[in-house]
Amino acid sequence: VAFASGVRGVISGLESDIASVVIFGEDREVKEGDSVECTGELMKVPVGFSLLGRVVSPLGMPLDGEGAISGCDGENPVEVKAPGIMARQPVSEPLQTGIKTIDMLIPVGRGQRELIIGDRKTGKTAIALDTIINQKRYND
């Protein structure tokens, strides 16, 4: 949806007389009673190599002060149906966590999801942070 002020949003809930909207922009510019237009478009974000190394908002707007992003390869919708399990590439490259016991006993594949579960104060966040920090060594 597009508000009269130019701010855009996406409908997150519909009832018989109320529409809930997530606003993507300055919410101070949206007032009760403002006119809203349905754009008929799905939410999309820019994609392409020109985004690599840039700091952008979730909608692809530049936040790093380096000017506008040009030369994007296009836009992809945010909400798409995930490909079936047979259509996906198999996980073939290991993800080194930097924690030897995890790397030996529970190898994690690059691109694979892994649930870190445990009681409070058992080091779940430390494992995740160590894994993130360890990626610098392999991706420079």
A tleap script that builds the chain and sets N, CA, C and O, in Angstrom:
source leaprc.protein.ff14SB
mol = sequence {
  NVAL ALA PHE ALA SER GLY VAL ARG GLY VAL
  ILE SER GLY LEU GLU SER ASP ILE ALA SER
  VAL VAL ILE PHE GLY GLU ASP ARG GLU VAL
  LYS GLU GLY ASP SER VAL GLU CYS THR GLY
  GLU LEU MET LYS VAL PRO VAL GLY PHE SER
  LEU LEU GLY ARG VAL VAL SER PRO LEU GLY
  MET PRO LEU ASP GLY GLU GLY ALA ILE SER
  GLY CYS ASP GLY GLU ASN PRO VAL GLU VAL
  LYS ALA PRO GLY ILE MET ALA ARG GLN PRO
  VAL SER GLU PRO LEU GLN THR GLY ILE LYS
  THR ILE ASP MET LEU ILE PRO VAL GLY ARG
  GLY GLN ARG GLU LEU ILE ILE GLY ASP ARG
  LYS THR GLY LYS THR ALA ILE ALA LEU ASP
  THR ILE ILE ASN GLN LYS ARG TYR ASN CASP
}
set mol.1.N position { 0.842 -1.177 0.000 }
set mol.1.CA position { 0.000 0.000 0.000 }
set mol.1.C position { 0.886 1.239 0.000 }
set mol.1.O position { 2.043 1.193 0.417 }
set mol.2.N position { 0.322 2.348 -0.476 }
set mol.2.CA position { 1.028 3.630 -0.484 }
set mol.2.C position { 0.148 4.672 0.190 }
set mol.2.O position { -1.027 4.818 -0.147 }
set mol.3.N position { 0.721 5.390 1.141 }
set mol.3.CA position { 0.004 6.455 1.829 }
set mol.3.C position { 0.127 7.742 1.032 }
set mol.3.O position { 0.991 7.859 0.162 }
set mol.4.N position { -0.734 8.709 1.325 }
set mol.4.CA position { -0.733 9.989 0.614 }
set mol.4.C position { 0.607 10.710 0.758 }
set mol.4.O position { 0.996 11.467 -0.131 }
set mol.5.N position { 1.318 10.484 1.864 }
set mol.5.CA position { 2.606 11.134 2.103 }
set mol.5.C position { 3.744 10.490 1.313 }
set mol.5.O position { 4.864 11.001 1.316 }
set mol.6.N position { 3.467 9.376 0.638 }
set mol.6.CA position { 4.498 8.675 -0.121 }
set mol.6.C position { 5.101 7.500 0.616 }
set mol.6.O position { 5.830 6.705 0.021 }
set mol.7.N position { 4.812 7.376 1.898 }
set mol.7.CA position { 5.307 6.252 2.681 }
set mol.7.C position { 4.611 4.985 2.205 }
set mol.7.O position { 3.416 4.984 1.911 }
set mol.8.N position { 5.386 3.909 2.135 }
set mol.8.CA position { 4.810 2.638 1.688 }
set mol.8.C position { 4.684 1.683 2.861 }
set mol.8.O position { 5.305 1.876 3.906 }
set mol.9.N position { 3.880 0.661 2.677 }
set mol.9.CA position { 3.681 -0.340 3.703 }
set mol.9.C position { 3.137 -1.614 3.101 }
set mol.9.O position { 2.867 -1.688 1.902 }
set mol.10.N position { 2.978 -2.612 3.944 }
set mol.10.CA position { 2.412 -3.886 3.504 }
set mol.10.C position { 1.334 -4.290 4.503 }
set mol.10.O position { 1.505 -4.138 5.712 }
set mol.11.N position { 0.235 -4.800 3.992 }
set mol.11.CA position { -0.877 -5.214 4.849 }
set mol.11.C position { -0.496 -6.506 5.553 }
set mol.11.O position { -0.123 -7.487 4.910 }
set mol.12.N position { -0.592 -6.501 6.877 }
set mol.12.CA position { -0.235 -7.682 7.654 }
set mol.12.C position { -1.450 -8.383 8.241 }
set mol.12.O position { -1.337 -9.512 8.719 }
set mol.13.N position { -2.605 -7.739 8.215 }
set mol.13.CA position { -3.816 -8.361 8.739 }
set mol.13.C position { -5.053 -7.651 8.245 }
set mol.13.O position { -5.073 -6.427 8.115 }
set mol.14.N position { -6.080 -8.422 7.971 }
set mol.14.CA position { -7.343 -7.860 7.484 }
set mol.14.C position { -8.492 -8.357 8.337 }
set mol.14.O position { -8.600 -9.548 8.629 }
set mol.15.N position { -9.343 -7.434 8.729 }
set mol.15.CA position { -10.596 -7.778 9.386 }
set mol.15.C position { -11.702 -7.103 8.593 }
set mol.15.O position { -11.421 -6.434 7.598 }
set mol.16.N position { -12.938 -7.261 9.004 }
set mol.16.CA position { -14.053 -6.724 8.221 }
set mol.16.C position { -14.000 -5.204 8.081 }
set mol.16.O position { -14.410 -4.668 7.052 }
set mol.17.N position { -13.502 -4.503 9.099 }
set mol.17.CA position { -13.475 -3.039 9.029 }
set mol.17.C position { -12.112 -2.422 9.346 }
set mol.17.O position { -11.993 -1.200 9.431 }
set mol.18.N position { -11.093 -3.250 9.518 }
set mol.18.CA position { -9.763 -2.757 9.878 }
set mol.18.C position { -8.700 -3.501 9.065 }
set mol.18.O position { -8.785 -4.713 8.871 }
set mol.19.N position { -7.709 -2.757 8.601 }
set mol.19.CA position { -6.532 -3.359 7.963 }
set mol.19.C position { -5.307 -2.980 8.785 }
set mol.19.O position { -5.081 -1.800 9.053 }
set mol.20.N position { -4.527 -3.957 9.182 }
set mol.20.CA position { -3.274 -3.697 9.892 }
set mol.20.C position { -2.166 -3.576 8.857 }
set mol.20.O position { -2.049 -4.414 7.963 }
set mol.21.N position { -1.353 -2.528 8.982 }
set mol.21.CA position { -0.312 -2.258 7.994 }
set mol.21.C position { 1.028 -2.093 8.698 }
set mol.21.O position { 1.128 -1.389 9.704 }
set mol.22.N position { 2.056 -2.743 8.165 }
set mol.22.CA position { 3.427 -2.514 8.610 }
set mol.22.C position { 3.967 -1.378 7.754 }
set mol.22.O position { 3.998 -1.482 6.527 }
set mol.23.N position { 4.394 -0.294 8.398 }
set mol.23.CA position { 4.835 0.906 7.684 }
set mol.23.C position { 6.344 0.837 7.462 }
set mol.23.O position { 7.109 0.603 8.398 }
set mol.24.N position { 6.763 1.044 6.209 }
set mol.24.CA position { 8.183 1.059 5.856 }
set mol.24.C position { 8.612 2.496 5.616 }
set mol.24.O position { 8.642 2.965 4.478 }
set mol.25.N position { 8.934 3.170 6.665 }
set mol.25.CA position { 9.335 4.564 6.535 }
set mol.25.C position { 9.016 5.319 7.807 }
set mol.25.O position { 8.793 4.727 8.864 }
set mol.26.N position { 8.997 6.616 7.690 }
set mol.26.CA position { 8.759 7.490 8.834 }
set mol.26.C position { 7.288 7.434 9.222 }
set mol.26.O position { 6.429 7.907 8.478 }
set mol.27.N position { 6.995 6.857 10.384 }
set mol.27.CA position { 5.597 6.710 10.798 }
set mol.27.C position { 4.967 8.039 11.194 }
set mol.27.O position { 3.742 8.145 11.258 }
set mol.28.N position { 5.783 9.052 11.459 }
set mol.28.CA position { 5.230 10.364 11.815 }
set mol.28.C position { 4.522 11.017 10.637 }
set mol.28.O position { 3.703 11.917 10.821 }
set mol.29.N position { 4.835 10.568 9.431 }
set mol.29.CA position { 4.213 11.129 8.233 }
set mol.29.C position { 2.840 10.523 7.954 }
set mol.29.O position { 2.119 10.997 7.076 }
set mol.30.N position { 2.478 9.482 8.692 }
set mol.30.CA position { 1.190 8.814 8.491 }
set mol.30.C position { 0.257 9.216 9.626 }
set mol.30.O position { 0.575 9.030 10.800 }
set mol.31.N position { -0.880 9.760 9.267 }
set mol.31.CA position { -1.858 10.218 10.258 }
set mol.31.C position { -3.153 9.421 10.107 }
set mol.31.O position { -3.461 8.901 9.035 }
set mol.32.N position { -3.889 9.341 11.190 }
set mol.32.CA position { -5.198 8.696 11.144 }
set mol.32.C position { -6.087 9.443 10.156 }
set mol.32.O position { -6.169 10.671 10.190 }
set mol.33.N position { -6.740 8.708 9.293 }
set mol.33.CA position { -7.626 9.305 8.305 }
set mol.33.C position { -6.958 9.596 6.972 }
set mol.33.O position { -7.636 9.995 6.025 }
set mol.34.N position { -5.620 9.403 6.869 }
set mol.34.CA position { -4.931 9.598 5.589 }
set mol.34.C position { -5.466 8.619 4.553 }
set mol.34.O position { -5.878 7.506 4.882 }
set mol.35.N position { -5.452 9.049 3.310 }
set mol.35.CA position { -5.876 8.138 2.244 }
set mol.35.C position { -4.753 7.148 1.952 }
set mol.35.O position { -3.570 7.484 1.998 }
set mol.36.N position { -5.162 5.926 1.653 }
set mol.36.CA position { -4.229 4.839 1.377 }
set mol.36.C position { -4.631 4.209 0.060 }
set mol.36.O position { -5.810 3.957 -0.187 }
set mol.37.N position { -3.640 3.954 -0.784 }
set mol.37.CA position { -3.914 3.367 -2.093 }
set mol.37.C position { -3.298 1.973 -2.162 }
set mol.37.O position { -2.151 1.770 -1.763 }
set mol.38.N position { -4.063 1.028 -2.666 }
set mol.38.CA position { -3.550 -0.320 -2.874 }
set mol.38.C position { -2.722 -0.317 -4.155 }
set mol.38.O position { -3.230 0.028 -5.222 }
set mol.39.N position { -1.455 -0.697 -4.057 }
set mol.39.CA position { -0.585 -0.694 -5.235 }
set mol.39.C position { -0.758 -1.959 -6.066 }
set mol.39.O position { -0.419 -1.975 -7.249 }
set mol.40.N position { -1.281 -3.014 -5.458 }
set mol.40.CA position { -1.448 -4.275 -6.172 }
set mol.40.C position { -0.145 -5.013 -6.403 }
set mol.40.O position { -0.113 -5.985 -7.158 }
set mol.41.N position { 0.931 -4.572 -5.768 }
set mol.41.CA position { 2.237 -5.190 -5.949 }
set mol.41.C position { 2.633 -5.965 -4.705 }
set mol.41.O position { 2.222 -5.637 -3.592 }
set mol.42.N position { 3.439 -7.000 -4.910 }
set mol.42.CA position { 4.044 -7.701 -3.793 }
set mol.42.C position { 5.235 -6.885 -3.305 }
set mol.42.O position { 5.807 -6.102 -4.063 }
set mol.43.N position { 5.605 -7.065 -2.051 }
set mol.43.CA position { 6.778 -6.378 -1.519 }
set mol.43.C position { 8.021 -6.946 -2.197 }
set mol.43.O position { 8.218 -8.160 -2.225 }
set mol.44.N position { 8.861 -6.060 -2.744 }
set mol.44.CA position { 10.065 -6.482 -3.455 }
set mol.44.C position { 11.276 -5.744 -2.905 }
set mol.44.O position { 11.160 -4.644 -2.365 }
set mol.45.N position { 12.441 -6.370 -3.054 }
set mol.45.CA position { 13.705 -5.746 -2.660 }
set mol.45.C position { 14.687 -5.848 -3.822 }
set mol.45.O position { 14.643 -6.812 -4.586 }
set mol.46.N position { 15.582 -4.852 -3.962 }
set mol.46.CA position { 16.566 -4.913 -5.047 }
set mol.46.C position { 17.590 -6.018 -4.796 }
set mol.46.O position { 17.913 -6.328 -3.649 }
set mol.47.N position { 18.091 -6.605 -5.871 }
set mol.47.CA position { 19.100 -7.661 -5.784 }
set mol.47.C position { 20.195 -7.378 -6.807 }
set mol.47.O position { 19.953 -6.713 -7.815 }
set mol.48.N position { 21.387 -7.878 -6.551 }
set mol.48.CA position { 22.473 -7.753 -7.516 }
set mol.48.C position { 23.813 -7.514 -6.859 }
set mol.48.O position { 23.898 -7.251 -5.660 }
set mol.49.N position { 24.866 -7.611 -7.667 }
set mol.49.CA position { 26.232 -7.460 -7.176 }
set mol.49.C position { 26.524 -6.045 -6.692 }
set mol.49.O position { 27.437 -5.852 -5.890 }
set mol.50.N position { 25.774 -5.057 -7.157 }
set mol.50.CA position { 26.026 -3.681 -6.719 }
set mol.50.C position { 25.672 -3.473 -5.247 }
set mol.50.O position { 26.035 -2.449 -4.668 }
set mol.51.N position { 24.973 -4.421 -4.638 }
set mol.51.CA position { 24.634 -4.329 -3.213 }
set mol.51.C position { 25.735 -4.900 -2.319 }
set mol.51.O position { 25.756 -4.636 -1.117 }
set mol.52.N position { 26.654 -5.684 -2.904 }
set mol.52.CA position { 27.717 -6.292 -2.101 }
set mol.52.C position { 28.604 -5.211 -1.492 }
set mol.52.O position { 29.053 -4.300 -2.187 }
set mol.53.N position { 28.853 -5.321 -0.191 }
set mol.53.CA position { 29.698 -4.365 0.504 }
set mol.53.C position { 28.998 -3.102 0.942 }
set mol.53.O position { 29.614 -2.256 1.591 }
set mol.54.N position { 27.742 -2.948 0.611 }
set mol.54.CA position { 26.986 -1.753 0.999 }
set mol.54.C position { 26.165 -2.048 2.248 }
set mol.54.O position { 25.799 -3.195 2.506 }
set mol.55.N position { 25.880 -1.008 3.017 }
set mol.55.CA position { 24.996 -1.116 4.177 }
set mol.55.C position { 23.643 -0.592 3.732 }
set mol.55.O position { 23.503 0.575 3.365 }
set mol.56.N position { 22.636 -1.482 3.768 }
set mol.56.CA position { 21.315 -1.117 3.273 }
set mol.56.C position { 20.253 -1.457 4.305 }
set mol.56.O position { 20.466 -2.283 5.192 }
set mol.57.N position { 19.105 -0.803 4.173 }
set mol.57.CA position { 17.952 -1.100 5.019 }
set mol.57.C position { 17.335 -2.412 4.541 }
set mol.57.O position { 17.725 -2.920 3.490 }
set mol.58.N position { 16.388 -2.969 5.283 }
set mol.58.CA position { 15.727 -4.193 4.824 }
set mol.58.C position { 15.052 -4.046 3.463 }
set mol.58.O position { 14.781 -5.045 2.796 }
set mol.59.N position { 14.781 -2.820 3.050 }
set mol.59.CA position { 14.151 -2.604 1.746 }
set mol.59.C position { 15.167 -2.264 0.662 }
set mol.59.O position { 14.779 -1.957 -0.466 }
set mol.60.N position { 16.466 -2.313 0.983 }
set mol.60.CA position { 17.495 -2.053 -0.009 }
set mol.60.C position { 17.879 -0.599 -0.170 }
set mol.60.O position { 18.578 -0.258 -1.124 }
set mol.61.N position { 17.449 0.268 0.728 }
set mol.61.CA position { 17.808 1.688 0.660 }
set mol.61.C position { 19.183 1.874 1.310 }
set mol.61.O position { 19.433 1.299 2.369 }
set mol.62.N position { 20.091 2.670 0.700 }
set mol.62.CA position { 21.441 2.826 1.250 }
set mol.62.C position { 21.438 3.551 2.595 }
set mol.62.O position { 20.739 4.547 2.781 }
set mol.63.N position { 22.237 3.027 3.528 }
set mol.63.CA position { 22.374 3.634 4.855 }
set mol.63.C position { 23.815 4.033 5.145 }
set mol.63.O position { 24.094 4.599 6.202 }
set mol.64.N position { 24.737 3.748 4.222 }
set mol.64.CA position { 26.153 3.947 4.483 }
set mol.64.C position { 26.693 5.302 4.042 }
set mol.64.O position { 27.885 5.565 4.198 }
set mol.65.N position { 25.843 6.166 3.494 }
set mol.65.CA position { 26.283 7.486 3.085 }
set mol.65.C position { 27.100 7.514 1.807 }
set mol.65.O position { 27.719 8.533 1.497 }
set mol.66.N position { 27.116 6.421 1.057 }
set mol.66.CA position { 27.890 6.361 -0.185 }
set mol.66.C position { 27.035 6.642 -1.413 }
set mol.66.O position { 27.440 6.336 -2.535 }
set mol.67.N position { 25.878 7.212 -1.214 }
set mol.67.CA position { 25.026 7.576 -2.341 }
set mol.67.C position { 24.087 6.468 -2.769 }
set mol.67.O position { 24.030 5.397 -2.166 }
set mol.68.N position { 23.353 6.763 -3.831 }
set mol.68.CA position { 22.353 5.821 -4.337 }
set mol.68.C position { 23.021 4.571 -4.906 }
set mol.68.O position { 24.169 4.603 -5.349 }
set mol.69.N position { 22.277 3.484 -4.882 }
set mol.69.CA position { 22.758 2.223 -5.436 }
set mol.69.C position { 22.227 2.114 -6.855 }
set mol.69.O position { 21.017 2.135 -7.083 }
set mol.70.N position { 23.144 1.996 -7.805 }
set mol.70.CA position { 22.716 1.872 -9.197 }
set mol.70.C position { 23.227 0.556 -9.764 }
set mol.70.O position { 24.182 -0.025 -9.249 }
set mol.71.N position { 22.599 0.106 -10.800 }
set mol.71.CA position { 23.039 -1.112 -11.471 }
set mol.71.C position { 22.576 -2.392 -10.822 }
set mol.71.O position { 23.229 -3.425 -10.967 }
set mol.72.N position { 21.460 -2.352 -10.105 }
set mol.72.CA position { 20.924 -3.583 -9.530 }
set mol.72.C position { 20.418 -4.481 -10.654 }
set mol.72.O position { 19.982 -4.004 -11.701 }
set mol.73.N position { 20.485 -5.778 -10.418 }
set mol.73.CA position { 20.059 -6.745 -11.429 }
set mol.73.C position { 18.543 -6.850 -11.534 }
set mol.73.O position { 18.032 -7.471 -12.466 }
set mol.74.N position { 17.832 -6.265 -10.612 }
set mol.74.CA position { 16.377 -6.324 -10.631 }
set mol.74.C position { 15.840 -6.340 -9.222 }
set mol.74.O position { 16.535 -5.982 -8.271 }
set mol.75.N position { 14.597 -6.757 -9.096 }
set mol.75.CA position { 13.953 -6.855 -7.787 }
set mol.75.C position { 13.329 -8.236 -7.651 }
set mol.75.O position { 12.781 -8.786 -8.606 }
set mol.76.N position { 13.425 -8.780 -6.452 }
set mol.76.CA position { 12.801 -10.065 -6.162 }
set mol.76.C position { 11.744 -9.878 -5.087 }
set mol.76.O position { 11.938 -9.096 -4.157 }
set mol.77.N position { 10.617 -10.593 -5.205 }
set mol.77.CA position { 9.608 -10.508 -4.147 }
set mol.77.C position { 10.136 -11.107 -2.850 }
set mol.77.O position { 10.912 -12.062 -2.872 }
set mol.78.N position { 9.713 -10.544 -1.722 }
set mol.78.CA position { 10.165 -11.014 -0.418 }
set mol.78.C position { 9.498 -12.339 -0.065 }
set mol.78.O position { 10.154 -13.258 0.425 }
set mol.79.N position { 8.215 -12.435 -0.311 }
set mol.79.CA position { 7.483 -13.643 0.048 }
set mol.79.C position { 7.289 -14.513 -1.186 }
set mol.79.O position { 6.479 -14.205 -2.060 }
set mol.80.N position { 8.043 -15.600 -1.242 }
set mol.80.CA position { 7.915 -16.567 -2.329 }
set mol.80.C position { 7.843 -17.960 -1.722 }
set mol.80.O position { 8.294 -18.190 -0.600 }
set mol.81.N position { 7.278 -18.870 -2.471 }
set mol.81.CA position { 7.201 -20.249 -2.012 }
set mol.81.C position { 8.594 -20.864 -2.090 }
set mol.81.O position { 9.276 -20.738 -3.107 }
set mol.82.N position { 9.012 -21.521 -1.026 }
set mol.82.CA position { 10.333 -22.146 -0.993 }
set mol.82.C position { 10.376 -23.305 -1.983 }
set mol.82.O position { 9.381 -24.008 -2.155 }
set mol.83.N position { 11.527 -23.509 -2.637 }
set mol.83.CA position { 11.623 -24.634 -3.568 }
set mol.83.C position { 11.535 -25.959 -2.819 }
set mol.83.O position { 11.882 -26.042 -1.641 }
set mol.84.N position { 11.074 -26.973 -3.502 }
set mol.84.CA position { 10.968 -28.298 -2.899 }
set mol.84.C position { 12.336 -28.833 -2.522 }
set mol.84.O position { 13.353 -28.350 -3.018 }
set mol.85.N position { 12.367 -29.812 -1.662 }
set mol.85.CA position { 13.629 -30.347 -1.155 }
set mol.85.C position { 14.467 -30.954 -2.270 }
set mol.85.O position { 15.695 -30.893 -2.212 }
set mol.86.N position { 13.840 -31.534 -3.276 }
set mol.86.CA position { 14.587 -32.155 -4.376 }
set mol.86.C position { 15.179 -31.111 -5.323 }
set mol.86.O position { 16.160 -31.392 -6.011 }
set mol.87.N position { 14.602 -29.926 -5.367 }
set mol.87.CA position { 15.093 -28.879 -6.266 }
set mol.87.C position { 16.276 -28.112 -5.673 }
set mol.87.O position { 16.938 -27.355 -6.383 }
set mol.88.N position { 16.542 -28.296 -4.402 }
set mol.88.CA position { 17.621 -27.562 -3.740 }
set mol.88.C position { 18.967 -28.248 -3.957 }
set mol.88.O position { 19.045 -29.462 -4.141 }
set mol.89.N position { 20.016 -27.440 -3.929 }
set mol.89.CA position { 21.359 -27.995 -4.026 }
set mol.89.C position { 21.694 -28.701 -2.724 }
set mol.89.O position { 21.336 -28.217 -1.651 }
set mol.90.N position { 22.373 -29.835 -2.801 }
set mol.90.CA position { 22.757 -30.507 -1.556 }
set mol.90.C position { 23.841 -29.713 -0.824 }
set mol.90.O position { 24.620 -28.990 -1.445 }
set mol.91.N position { 23.880 -29.857 0.488 }
set mol.91.CA position { 24.914 -29.217 1.297 }
set mol.91.C position { 26.185 -30.031 1.112 }
set mol.91.O position { 26.222 -31.215 1.446 }
set mol.92.N position { 27.229 -29.399 0.580 }
set mol.92.CA position { 28.448 -30.150 0.274 }
set mol.92.C position { 29.705 -29.532 0.884 }
set mol.92.O position { 30.775 -30.138 0.829 }
set mol.93.N position { 29.592 -28.348 1.457 }
set mol.93.CA position { 30.754 -27.653 2.007 }
set mol.93.C position { 30.558 -27.479 3.509 }
set mol.93.O position { 29.499 -27.023 3.939 }
set mol.94.N position { 31.561 -27.835 4.318 }
set mol.94.CA position { 31.391 -27.695 5.767 }
set mol.94.C position { 31.476 -26.242 6.215 }
set mol.94.O position { 32.152 -25.424 5.590 }
set mol.95.N position { 30.788 -25.937 7.294 }
set mol.95.CA position { 30.875 -24.627 7.939 }
set mol.95.C position { 31.704 -24.819 9.199 }
set mol.95.O position { 31.277 -25.501 10.131 }
set mol.96.N position { 32.882 -24.222 9.228 }
set mol.96.CA position { 33.763 -24.361 10.383 }
set mol.96.C position { 33.299 -23.404 11.474 }
set mol.96.O position { 33.322 -22.186 11.294 }
set mol.97.N position { 32.878 -23.962 12.604 }
set mol.97.CA position { 32.390 -23.127 13.697 }
set mol.97.C position { 33.528 -22.542 14.524 }
set mol.97.O position { 33.349 -21.532 15.206 }
set mol.98.N position { 34.702 -23.175 14.466 }
set mol.98.CA position { 35.816 -22.745 15.302 }
set mol.98.C position { 35.808 -23.421 16.656 }
set mol.98.O position { 36.703 -23.196 17.471 }
set mol.99.N position { 34.803 -24.250 16.905 }
set mol.99.CA position { 34.713 -25.011 18.150 }
set mol.99.C position { 34.951 -26.468 17.771 }
set mol.99.O position { 34.090 -27.102 17.160 }
set mol.100.N position { 36.120 -27.002 18.133 }
set mol.100.CA position { 36.569 -28.302 17.625 }
set mol.100.C position { 35.589 -29.431 17.905 }
set mol.100.O position { 35.366 -30.276 17.038 }
set mol.101.N position { 35.000 -29.464 19.093 }
set mol.101.CA position { 34.082 -30.564 19.403 }
set mol.101.C position { 32.844 -30.531 18.510 }
set mol.101.O position { 32.352 -31.581 18.098 }
set mol.102.N position { 32.345 -29.349 18.213 }
set mol.102.CA position { 31.180 -29.247 17.323 }
set mol.102.C position { 31.580 -29.629 15.906 }
set mol.102.O position { 30.862 -30.372 15.237 }
set mol.103.N position { 32.727 -29.125 15.441 }
set mol.103.CA position { 33.170 -29.429 14.084 }
set mol.103.C position { 33.418 -30.921 13.887 }
set mol.103.O position { 33.214 -31.432 12.786 }
set mol.104.N position { 33.859 -31.641 14.940 }
set mol.104.CA position { 34.125 -33.079 14.812 }
set mol.104.C position { 32.876 -33.925 15.028 }
set mol.104.O position { 32.628 -34.860 14.265 }
set mol.105.N position { 32.088 -33.615 16.050 }
set mol.105.CA position { 30.971 -34.487 16.420 }
set mol.105.C position { 29.665 -34.156 15.710 }
set mol.105.O position { 28.889 -35.059 15.394 }
set mol.106.N position { 29.414 -32.886 15.457 }
set mol.106.CA position { 28.155 -32.462 14.831 }
set mol.106.C position { 28.491 -31.526 13.674 }
set mol.106.O position { 28.231 -30.326 13.768 }
set mol.107.N position { 29.060 -32.039 12.590 }
set mol.107.CA position { 29.439 -31.130 11.504 }
set mol.107.C position { 28.229 -30.393 10.937 }
set mol.107.O position { 27.163 -30.977 10.739 }
set mol.108.N position { 28.416 -29.111 10.684 }
set mol.108.CA position { 27.361 -28.263 10.135 }
set mol.108.C position { 27.752 -27.920 8.704 }
set mol.108.O position { 28.895 -27.547 8.439 }
set mol.109.N position { 26.803 -28.045 7.786 }
set mol.109.CA position { 27.066 -27.716 6.392 }
set mol.109.C position { 26.806 -26.249 6.117 }
set mol.109.O position { 25.922 -25.644 6.723 }
set mol.110.N position { 27.581 -25.673 5.196 }
set mol.110.CA position { 27.399 -24.274 4.808 }
set mol.110.C position { 26.046 -24.148 4.115 }
set mol.110.O position { 25.778 -24.848 3.138 }
set mol.111.N position { 25.197 -23.259 4.619 }
set mol.111.CA position { 23.853 -23.083 4.072 }
set mol.111.C position { 22.798 -23.877 4.819 }
set mol.111.O position { 21.605 -23.708 4.570 }
set mol.112.N position { 23.219 -24.733 5.722 }
set mol.112.CA position { 22.301 -25.561 6.503 }
set mol.112.C position { 21.822 -24.782 7.723 }
set mol.112.O position { 22.560 -23.967 8.276 }
set mol.113.N position { 20.602 -25.032 8.131 }
set mol.113.CA position { 20.096 -24.430 9.368 }
set mol.113.C position { 20.416 -25.356 10.525 }
set mol.113.O position { 20.370 -26.579 10.393 }
set mol.114.N position { 20.738 -24.762 11.647 }
set mol.114.CA position { 21.054 -25.555 12.828 }
set mol.114.C position { 20.446 -24.880 14.046 }
set mol.114.O position { 20.637 -23.683 14.258 }
set mol.115.N position { 19.721 -25.640 14.840 }
set mol.115.CA position { 19.084 -25.121 16.043 }
set mol.115.C position { 20.051 -25.225 17.212 }
set mol.115.O position { 20.605 -26.291 17.479 }
set mol.116.N position { 20.248 -24.119 17.900 }
set mol.116.CA position { 21.068 -24.107 19.113 }
set mol.116.C position { 20.102 -23.965 20.275 }
set mol.116.O position { 19.472 -22.922 20.449 }
set mol.117.N position { 19.991 -25.016 21.064 }
set mol.117.CA position { 18.988 -25.030 22.128 }
set mol.117.C position { 19.660 -25.399 23.449 }
set mol.117.O position { 20.602 -26.191 23.477 }
set mol.118.N position { 19.173 -24.822 24.529 }
set mol.118.CA position { 19.725 -25.129 25.840 }
set mol.118.C position { 19.135 -24.221 26.902 }
set mol.118.O position { 18.415 -23.269 26.600 }
set mol.119.N position { 19.450 -24.529 28.137 }
set mol.119.CA position { 18.974 -23.724 29.259 }
set mol.119.C position { 19.682 -22.376 29.283 }
set mol.119.O position { 20.650 -22.146 28.558 }
set mol.120.N position { 19.170 -21.491 30.137 }
set mol.120.CA position { 19.790 -20.179 30.294 }
set mol.120.C position { 21.219 -20.318 30.804 }
set mol.120.O position { 21.546 -21.220 31.575 }
set mol.121.N position { 22.061 -19.390 30.344 }
set mol.121.CA position { 23.459 -19.303 30.804 }
set mol.121.C position { 24.273 -20.562 30.495 }
set mol.121.O position { 25.180 -20.910 31.251 }
set mol.122.N position { 23.953 -21.252 29.385 }
set mol.122.CA position { 24.730 -22.440 29.018 }
set mol.122.C position { 25.641 -22.194 27.826 }
set mol.122.O position { 26.341 -23.111 27.397 }
set mol.123.N position { 25.653 -20.970 27.273 }
set mol.123.CA position { 26.596 -20.642 26.214 }
set mol.123.C position { 26.055 -20.690 24.801 }
set mol.123.O position { 26.832 -20.792 23.851 }
set mol.124.N position { 24.734 -20.618 24.636 }
set mol.124.CA position { 24.149 -20.649 23.281 }
set mol.124.C position { 24.604 -19.450 22.462 }
set mol.124.O position { 25.011 -19.600 21.309 }
set mol.125.N position { 24.538 -18.272 23.047 }
set mol.125.CA position { 24.943 -17.063 22.333 }
set mol.125.C position { 26.437 -17.091 22.050 }
set mol.125.O position { 26.870 -16.649 20.986 }
set mol.126.N position { 27.224 -17.599 22.974 }
set mol.126.CA position { 28.672 -17.681 22.773 }
set mol.126.C position { 29.004 -18.580 21.586 }
set mol.126.O position { 29.896 -18.257 20.802 }
set mol.127.N position { 28.301 -19.700 21.442 }
set mol.127.CA position { 28.521 -20.595 20.300 }
set mol.127.C position { 28.194 -19.871 19.000 }
set mol.127.O position { 28.960 -19.940 18.039 }
set mol.128.N position { 27.064 -19.181 18.968 }
set mol.128.CA position { 26.666 -18.472 17.750 }
set mol.128.C position { 27.662 -17.368 17.415 }
set mol.128.O position { 28.049 -17.221 16.255 }
set mol.129.N position { 28.084 -16.589 18.411 }
set mol.129.CA position { 29.037 -15.503 18.164 }
set mol.129.C position { 30.400 -16.035 17.737 }
set mol.129.O position { 31.025 -15.477 16.835 }
set mol.130.N position { 30.869 -17.109 18.375 }
set mol.130.CA position { 32.148 -17.707 17.980 }
set mol.130.C position { 32.100 -18.188 16.536 }
set mol.130.O position { 33.070 -18.036 15.794 }
set mol.131.N position { 30.973 -18.765 16.139 }
set mol.131.CA position { 30.817 -19.239 14.759 }
set mol.131.C position { 30.847 -18.073 13.782 }
set mol.131.O position { 31.495 -18.153 12.738 }
set mol.132.N position { 30.152 -16.994 14.111 }
set mol.132.CA position { 30.133 -15.814 13.233 }
set mol.132.C position { 31.533 -15.218 13.117 }
set mol.132.O position { 31.986 -14.912 12.014 }
set mol.133.N position { 32.219 -15.051 14.245 }
set mol.133.CA position { 33.566 -14.473 14.239 }
set mol.133.C position { 34.529 -15.365 13.468 }
set mol.133.O position { 35.404 -14.866 12.761 }
set mol.134.N position { 34.376 -16.680 13.599 }
set mol.134.CA position { 35.260 -17.627 12.922 }
set mol.134.C position { 35.128 -17.565 11.403 }
set mol.134.O position { 36.052 -17.966 10.696 }
set mol.135.N position { 34.015 -17.077 10.889 }
set mol.135.CA position { 33.815 -17.022 9.434 }
set mol.135.C position { 34.757 -16.028 8.770 }
set mol.135.O position { 35.071 -16.177 7.589 }
set mol.136.N position { 35.210 -15.024 9.499 }
set mol.136.CA position { 36.130 -14.035 8.926 }
set mol.136.C position { 37.401 -14.713 8.436 }
set mol.136.O position { 37.949 -14.344 7.398 }
set mol.137.N position { 37.862 -15.697 9.180 }
set mol.137.CA position { 39.080 -16.414 8.816 }
set mol.137.C position { 38.930 -17.136 7.473 }
set mol.137.O position { 39.894 -17.238 6.714 }
set mol.138.N position { 37.737 -17.634 7.179 }
set mol.138.CA position { 37.521 -18.432 5.974 }
set mol.138.C position { 36.975 -17.626 4.804 }
set mol.138.O position { 36.938 -18.128 3.681 }
set mol.139.N position { 36.548 -16.388 5.041 }
set mol.139.CA position { 35.893 -15.620 3.981 }
set mol.139.C position { 36.618 -14.331 3.617 }
set mol.139.O position { 36.025 -13.462 2.978 }
set mol.140.N position { 37.866 -14.183 3.997 }
set mol.140.CA position { 38.626 -12.978 3.612 }
set mol.140.C position { 39.318 -13.171 2.293 }
set mol.140.O position { 40.000 -12.265 1.815 }
savepdb mol mol.pdb
quit
